[in-house]
Amino acid sequence: MTSESTLSTFVASDGDRVVVLDWPLLTEVPLRGVVVLVHGLGEHAGRYEHVALQLNQWGFAVRSYDQCGHGESGGARGSLPTDTRLLDDLADIVDSTRARLGHSTPLILLGHSMGGLVAARFVSLGLRSVDGLILSSPALDAGLSAFQKFLINVLPRISPNLRVGNGLKPQFISHDPAVVAAYRADPLVHDRISARLAQFIAQAGPATVALARRWKVPTLLMYAGDDRMLNPQGSRNFAAAAPADVVKAVCFDTLYHEIFNELDATPVFVTLKRWLDQRY
């Protein structure tokens, strides 16, 4: 039901190379839609191959890419050249996908963690029209201390490109030791974050939650109740404010941050399939 992934590149507005991964369907499989997948902080698109292959089996082509400063794309690790660069790259991906498949094919964004924030912010600003949004433990509340908030307000004005450790603790991405070990050993995973990127995450989350009450794009919000990487209260606040007939929120109380990579991710995939089947 699937074909092997293909790799391509495009050049961003500042000349950086952006690596794109496609998991297309075999020609005899009817296409139900395309999912554009946006990865999280410090990781890369290749970590989502199992998610892409599952979506392929359900009739969805998948396209993903390594965000600026991540994976095999250009840019210093964890950097952010401009305040809007992550949103600009997603716009380019959506535009190229629409150009290839046309506007009659449903296009759904799926973002995890920082990628969930990027996708949600993209939708909240109406930068492009999309047919659906799936959020996996989105970084709507980074869980910053008062001192960290102070630094984020000051550092970008002084040294926006200063990069430090992102503070993420790999042991809390999943209860599965094999997932944690693979993450630690992955040469494309890094732990850097710049002052400008940290500011983007800190500001875009609350700004997106503030617009939840006016949400119009069908959205599936799935988040980890035992998230140690960010504050799940951001997802709860978003769900409480958003129209219930537009946003379906599901909390997986015992799961860690990477809900698709947990020891028993079956309920997550079942929830995802049910939501997709109801709409596409």
C-alpha positions in Angstrom: 0.0 0.0 0.0 3.0 2.3 0.2 6.1 3.3 -1.8 9.5 4.2 -0.5 10.2 7.8 0.6 11.8 10.2 -1.9 14.1 13.1 -1.0 14.2 16.5 -2.7 15.3 20.0 -1.8 14.3 23.6 -2.4 16.0 26.9 -1.7 14.5 29.1 1.0 14.2 32.9 0.7 17.6 33.4 2.3 19.4 30.8 0.2 19.4 28.0 2.7 18.8 24.4 1.5 15.6 22.8 2.8 15.3 19.0 2.6 11.9 17.6 1.8 10.7 14.0 2.3 7.8 12.5 0.4 6.0 9.2 1.1 3.7 8.9 -1.9 1.1 6.2 -2.5 1.4 3.5 -5.0 -0.4 4.4 -8.2 -3.2 1.8 -7.7 -4.1 3.2 -4.3 -6.9 5.9 -4.3 -5.7 9.2 -2.8 -7.8 10.5 0.0 -5.6 13.5 0.8 -2.1 14.6 1.6 -0.7 15.2 5.1 2.1 17.8 5.5 4.0 16.8 8.6 6.0 19.3 10.7 8.6 17.9 13.2 9.6 19.2 16.6 12.5 21.0 18.2 15.9 19.4 17.8 14.7 16.5 15.6 14.0 15.9 11.9 11.4 14.6 9.5 12.9 11.1 9.2 11.8 10.2 12.7 8.2 10.1 11.5 8.6 7.4 8.8 6.4 5.0 10.8 3.7 7.6 11.1 3.9 8.4 7.4 3.7 4.7 6.4 0.6 4.2 8.6 -1.0 7.2 6.9 -0.1 5.7 3.5 -1.9 2.5 4.5 -5.0 4.7 5.1 -4.8 6.4 1.7 -2.9 9.6 2.6 0.2 10.7 0.9 2.7 12.3 3.3 5.1 15.2 2.8 7.5 16.4 5.4 10.7 18.5 5.6 13.6 19.3 7.9 12.9 22.7 9.4 15.5 25.5 9.3 18.5 24.6 11.5 17.4 21.0 11.8 18.1 17.6 10.2 19.8 17.9 6.8 18.5 21.4 6.0 20.7 24.5 6.1 21.2 26.9 9.0 23.2 26.6 12.2 21.6 24.0 14.5 18.7 25.5 16.4 19.0 28.8 14.7 16.2 31.1 13.4 17.3 33.6 10.8 14.1 35.7 10.9 11.1 35.8 13.2 8.8 34.3 10.4 11.2 31.8 8.8 9.5 28.7 10.1 6.1 30.0 8.9 7.6 31.0 5.6 9.0 27.6 4.9 5.7 25.9 5.7 4.0 28.3 3.3 6.4 27.3 0.6 5.7 23.6 1.3 2.0 24.1 1.2 2.2 26.1 -2.0 4.4 23.5 -3.8 2.1 20.7 -2.6 -1.0 22.5 -3.8 0.7 23.1 -7.2 1.4 19.4 -7.5 -1.9 18.0 -6.4 -4.4 20.8 -6.9 -6.9 22.4 -4.6 -9.4 19.5 -4.9 -7.1 17.2 -2.8 -7.6 17.7 0.9 -4.4 19.0 2.6 -4.0 18.4 6.3 -1.2 19.7 8.5 0.2 17.4 11.2 2.6 19.1 13.7 4.3 17.7 16.7 5.6 19.8 19.6 7.3 22.9 18.1 6.0 21.7 14.8 2.5 21.7 16.2 3.0 25.2 17.3 4.3 26.2 13.8 1.3 24.5 12.2 -1.2 26.0 14.7 0.3 29.5 14.4 0.2 29.1 10.6 -3.5 28.3 10.7 -4.3 31.0 13.3 -2.8 33.7 11.0 -4.6 32.3 7.9 -1.4 32.2 6.0 -2.7 29.6 3.6 -6.0 27.6 3.3 -5.8 24.1 4.7 -8.5 21.5 5.1 -7.5 20.1 8.5 -5.0 20.3 11.3 -3.7 17.6 13.6 -1.7 18.6 16.7 0.5 16.2 18.6 1.6 17.6 22.0 1.9 21.1 20.6 4.1 23.6 22.3 1.3 26.0 23.2 2.9 26.6 26.6 6.6 26.1 26.9 6.4 25.9 30.7 9.0 28.6 31.2 10.0 30.0 34.6 9.9 33.7 35.4 13.7 33.9 34.9 13.5 32.1 31.5 10.8 34.5 30.4 13.0 37.4 31.4 15.9 36.1 29.4 13.7 35.5 26.3 12.5 39.1 26.5 16.1 40.4 26.8 18.5 38.1 24.9 16.9 38.4 21.4 17.5 42.2 21.4 21.1 41.7 22.5 22.2 38.5 20.7 19.3 36.9 18.7 21.6 34.2 17.3 23.1 33.1 20.6 22.6 29.4 20.8 22.4 27.4 24.0 21.2 24.0 25.2 17.5 23.6 24.7 17.0 21.9 28.1 15.1 18.9 26.7 15.5 15.7 28.6 15.5 12.7 26.2 14.4 10.2 29.0 11.0 11.9 29.0 10.2 11.7 25.3 8.8 8.2 25.6 8.4 5.3 28.1 10.0 3.1 25.4 13.7 2.6 26.2 14.4 1.8 22.5 12.9 5.1 21.3 15.0 7.0 23.9 18.2 5.2 22.9 17.6 5.8 19.2 17.0 9.5 19.9 20.2 9.8 21.8 22.2 8.0 19.1 20.6 9.9 16.2 23.3 12.1 14.5 20.6 14.4 13.1 19.2 15.1 16.6 20.6 18.2 18.4 20.1 20.1 21.6 20.6 23.7 20.4 18.2 26.6 20.5 18.8 30.3 19.6 17.5 33.3 21.5 15.2 34.2 18.6 13.8 30.7 18.2 13.1 30.5 22.0 11.3 33.8 21.8 9.2 32.6 18.8 8.1 29.5 20.8 7.4 31.5 24.0 5.3 34.2 22.2 3.6 32.2 19.4 2.0 29.7 21.9 0.0 32.2 24.0 -0.8 34.2 20.8 -2.3 31.1 19.2 -4.3 30.1 22.3 -5.7 33.7 22.4 -7.2 33.1 19.0 -8.7 29.6 19.8 -12.3 30.9 20.3 -12.4 32.0 16.6 -11.0 28.6 15.3 -12.6 27.5 12.0 -10.3 24.8 10.6 -11.3 21.2 11.7 -8.7 20.2 14.2 -7.7 17.1 16.1 -5.7 18.0 19.2 -4.0 15.0 20.9 -1.6 15.6 23.8 0.2 13.8 26.5 -1.2 14.3 30.0 2.2 13.3 31.6 4.3 15.6 29.4 7.6 16.5 31.0 8.9 18.4 28.0 6.4 21.2 28.0 3.3 22.3 29.9 0.1 20.4 28.7 -1.9 23.2 30.2 -1.4 25.1 26.9 -3.4 22.3 25.1 -6.1 22.3 27.8 -6.5 26.1 27.5 -6.7 25.9 23.8 -9.3 23.1 23.9 -11.4 24.9 26.5 -11.5 28.1 24.4 -12.0 26.6 20.9 -15.4 25.7 19.5 -16.2 22.1 20.4 -17.6 21.4 17.0 -14.4 22.5 15.3 -11.7 21.2 17.7 -11.7 17.6 19.0 -9.3 17.3 22.0 -8.0 14.1 23.4 -5.7 13.8 26.4 -3.7 10.6 26.8 -3.2 10.9 30.6 -0.3 8.5 31.1 1.8 9.2 28.0 5.0 11.1 27.7 5.6 13.8 25.1 6.0 11.8 21.9 2.6 10.1 21.8 3.3 8.4 18.4 6.4 6.8 19.9 5.0 5.4 23.1 5.1 1.8 24.3 1.4 1.5 23.4 0.7 4.1 20.8 -2.3 2.1 19.5 -4.9 4.4 21.1 -3.3 7.4 19.5 -3.4 5.9 16.0 -7.0 4.7 16.5 -8.0 8.2 17.5 -6.2 9.6 14.5 -7.8 7.2 12.0 -11.3 7.7 13.4 -11.0 11.5 13.0 -9.6 11.2 9.4 -12.3 8.6 8.5 -15.0 11.0 9.7 -13.8 13.8 7.5 -12.0 12.5 4.4 
